[in-house]
Amino acid sequence: MSSEELKVAELVKRSSGRVIAFTGAGISAEVGIPTFRGRDGLWERYDPEELATPRAFRRNPELVWRWYAWRMSLIREARPSPAHELLARWESEGMLMGVVTQNIDGLHREAGSINLVELHGSIWRMRCTSCDLKLDLGFGRIPEEIPPVCSCGSIMRPDVVWFHEPLPSDAWSRAEELMGKAEVVLVIGTSGLVMPAASLPLMALGRGAILVEINPEETNLSRFARFRIRKGASEALQGVNRYLGGIS
Ligand code: OAD
């Protein structure tokens, strides 16, 4: 355990619940879901312009759906990591206000997080390209027919945010509201490169919140963090959690 973890545990305790976790692909990397950037990252092997834009979908919906079905098949093999589980537990114990995630894998929900904002949507939900009907598939359920067709006859798309698309306005306003209340933001497993999501911790910082970065690597957001734990998400949060027990 490190003294950084002790300081973060004290900070979390002192903030009496005004703590938010802002998470990215790194929190799920430990359970076998590839991140986007860096070695073995998805965007090293696949071109987002071919697979994750509205134009790519219009050009070849079947290709895009096959890629999402492949990602679904990887995700459904995974279970929440100790990091996902600890965040859910801290929320249930009143130490954490909620989680704002860029991840679409559904693992925070599987772990039991309740006050959860999925900024980039969910891979386990689809929506109609014409009538906007949304359908929850449920964790682990991959559509049998690809591309799936809505009852109105049009094709469905994954209910996720693609490049060149705005974030859903309800998710954005909930995230802003949470960031506005936060005294501490735990920035976990994100490169902080994708806007507008990455501006959220900075928004909280501007309102006086303290940022804690949990990431084995230096990132775009590192210089704004008061504390940096250079470990994987689960090891770091387990370290903080051990200290939490000893602080009254
Ligand atoms: P990235 O792939 O950009 O960054 C992942 C981060 O996780 C890196 O900073 C790694 O150092 C860190 N990391 C790796 N293993 C870790 C571990 N065990 N514990 C903690 N951190 C670890 O992923 P995001 O920042 O989430 O958007 O990417 C943001 C957005 O870019 C995604 O939501 C996606 C992508 O394009 C859309 O698809 C709209």
Residues whose N, C-alpha, C, O or C-beta is under 5 A from the ligand:
A	BS01	OAD	G24 A25 G26 I27 A29 E30 T35 F36 R37 Q102 N103 H120 V161 W162 G189 T190 S191 G192 V194 I214 N215 P216 E217 T219 K231 G232 A233
